[in-house]
Amino acid sequence: METIPYDKVVLNEESKIEQLKKYNVNFDNADMDFAKQFLKVESFSFVLEYAKYAKKRNYI
């Protein structure tokens, strides 16, 4: 069986937060330690897709 290398970059917490800020996910009211812990518990992909959906629907 042929193996396929995984060539995507794994983002650190700061990069994830910056990516989410592009979709108006606001961490200004929370400290960065809380934001990092939140992203460890919640799936980054889920939060990003929800942010994209909310921005598309003008919820945020």
PyRosetta script that sets phi, psi and omega in degrees:
from pyrosetta import init, pose_from_sequence

init()
pose = pose_from_sequence("METIPYDKVVLNEESKIEQLKKYNVNFDNADMDFAKQFLKVESFSFVLEYAKYAKKRNYI")
pose.set_psi(1, 134.3)
pose.set_omega(1, -179.2)
pose.set_phi(2, -79.8)
pose.set_psi(2, 135.8)
pose.set_omega(2, 176.4)
pose.set_phi(3, -96.0)
pose.set_psi(3, 145.1)
pose.set_omega(3, 179.1)
pose.set_phi(4, -110.7)
pose.set_psi(4, 120.5)
pose.set_omega(4, -178.9)
pose.set_phi(5, -68.7)
pose.set_psi(5, 144.0)
pose.set_omega(5, 176.4)
pose.set_phi(6, -89.8)
pose.set_psi(6, 109.4)
pose.set_omega(6, -173.8)
pose.set_phi(7, -110.7)
pose.set_psi(7, 12.4)
pose.set_omega(7, 177.9)
pose.set_phi(8, -83.9)
pose.set_psi(8, 147.3)
pose.set_omega(8, 179.7)
pose.set_phi(9, -82.4)
pose.set_psi(9, 134.0)
pose.set_omega(9, 175.2)
pose.set_phi(10, -86.8)
pose.set_psi(10, 123.1)
pose.set_omega(10, -177.2)
pose.set_phi(11, -80.0)
pose.set_psi(11, 142.7)
pose.set_omega(11, 172.0)
pose.set_phi(12, -83.1)
pose.set_psi(12, 174.8)
pose.set_omega(12, -174.1)
pose.set_phi(13, -62.2)
pose.set_psi(13, -39.3)
pose.set_omega(13, -179.9)
pose.set_phi(14, -63.0)
pose.set_psi(14, -40.8)
pose.set_omega(14, 178.8)
pose.set_phi(15, -66.8)
pose.set_psi(15, -37.3)
pose.set_omega(15, 177.7)
pose.set_phi(16, -63.8)
pose.set_psi(16, -43.0)
pose.set_omega(16, -179.7)
pose.set_phi(17, -63.8)
pose.set_psi(17, -42.6)
pose.set_omega(17, 178.1)
pose.set_phi(18, -63.5)
pose.set_psi(18, -39.2)
pose.set_omega(18, 177.7)
pose.set_phi(19, -62.6)
pose.set_psi(19, -43.1)
pose.set_omega(19, -179.7)
pose.set_phi(20, -68.3)
pose.set_psi(20, -33.4)
pose.set_omega(20, 178.9)
pose.set_phi(21, -62.4)
pose.set_psi(21, -27.9)
pose.set_omega(21, 177.3)
pose.set_phi(22, -63.9)
pose.set_psi(22, -22.6)
pose.set_omega(22, 179.4)
pose.set_phi(23, -105.9)
pose.set_psi(23, 24.3)
pose.set_omega(23, 175.9)
pose.set_phi(24, 64.3)
pose.set_psi(24, 23.4)
pose.set_omega(24, 170.8)
pose.set_phi(25, -78.6)
pose.set_psi(25, 117.6)
pose.set_omega(25, -170.0)
pose.set_phi(26, -100.1)
pose.set_psi(26, 119.1)
pose.set_omega(26, 175.0)
pose.set_phi(27, -107.8)
pose.set_psi(27, 11.5)
pose.set_omega(27, -176.1)
pose.set_phi(28, -64.5)
pose.set_psi(28, -32.1)
pose.set_omega(28, -178.6)
pose.set_phi(29, -81.6)
pose.set_psi(29, -10.7)
pose.set_omega(29, 179.1)
pose.set_phi(30, -115.4)
pose.set_psi(30, 151.7)
pose.set_omega(30, 176.7)
pose.set_phi(31, -77.2)
pose.set_psi(31, 161.9)
pose.set_omega(31, -174.9)
pose.set_phi(32, -65.9)
pose.set_psi(32, -30.3)
pose.set_omega(32, 177.4)
pose.set_phi(33, -63.3)
pose.set_psi(33, -41.2)
pose.set_omega(33, 177.0)
pose.set_phi(34, -63.8)
pose.set_psi(34, -44.2)
pose.set_omega(34, -179.4)
pose.set_phi(35, -60.8)
pose.set_psi(35, -41.7)
pose.set_omega(35, 179.0)
pose.set_phi(36, -65.4)
pose.set_psi(36, -42.7)
pose.set_omega(36, 178.1)
pose.set_phi(37, -64.1)
pose.set_psi(37, -40.5)
pose.set_omega(37, 178.8)
pose.set_phi(38, -59.3)
pose.set_psi(38, -44.0)
pose.set_omega(38, -179.0)
pose.set_phi(39, -71.2)
pose.set_psi(39, -19.7)
pose.set_omega(39, 174.3)
pose.set_phi(40, -75.9)
pose.set_psi(40, -31.9)
pose.set_omega(40, -178.7)
pose.set_phi(41, -84.5)
pose.set_psi(41, -48.5)
pose.set_omega(41, -179.1)
pose.set_phi(42, -91.1)
pose.set_psi(42, 144.5)
pose.set_omega(42, 178.9)
pose.set_phi(43, -67.0)
pose.set_psi(43, 127.0)
pose.set_omega(43, 177.6)
pose.set_phi(44, -58.0)
pose.set_psi(44, -41.2)
pose.set_omega(44, -179.1)
pose.set_phi(45, -61.7)
pose.set_psi(45, -41.5)
pose.set_omega(45, 178.8)
pose.set_phi(46, -63.4)
pose.set_psi(46, -46.8)
pose.set_omega(46, -178.6)
pose.set_phi(47, -64.0)
pose.set_psi(47, -41.4)
pose.set_omega(47, 180.0)
pose.set_phi(48, -65.3)
pose.set_psi(48, -44.5)
pose.set_omega(48, 179.7)
pose.set_phi(49, -65.8)
pose.set_psi(49, -39.1)
pose.set_omega(49, 176.4)
pose.set_phi(50, -63.1)
pose.set_psi(50, -41.4)
pose.set_omega(50, 179.8)
pose.set_phi(51, -63.9)
pose.set_psi(51, -41.6)
pose.set_omega(51, 177.9)
pose.set_phi(52, -62.5)
pose.set_psi(52, -43.3)
pose.set_omega(52, 179.3)
pose.set_phi(53, -63.2)
pose.set_psi(53, -45.8)
pose.set_omega(53, -178.2)
pose.set_phi(54, -64.9)
pose.set_psi(54, -39.2)
pose.set_omega(54, 178.9)
pose.set_phi(55, -68.1)
pose.set_psi(55, -39.2)
pose.set_omega(55, 178.9)
pose.set_phi(56, -62.4)
pose.set_psi(56, -37.3)
pose.set_omega(56, -179.0)
pose.set_phi(57, -88.7)
pose.set_psi(57, 3.1)
pose.set_omega(57, -179.5)
pose.set_phi(58, 62.7)
pose.set_psi(58, 32.9)
pose.set_omega(58, 175.6)
pose.set_phi(59, -80.8)
pose.set_psi(59, -30.2)
pose.set_omega(59, 178.3)
pose.set_phi(60, -126.0)
pose.dump_pdb("model.pdb")
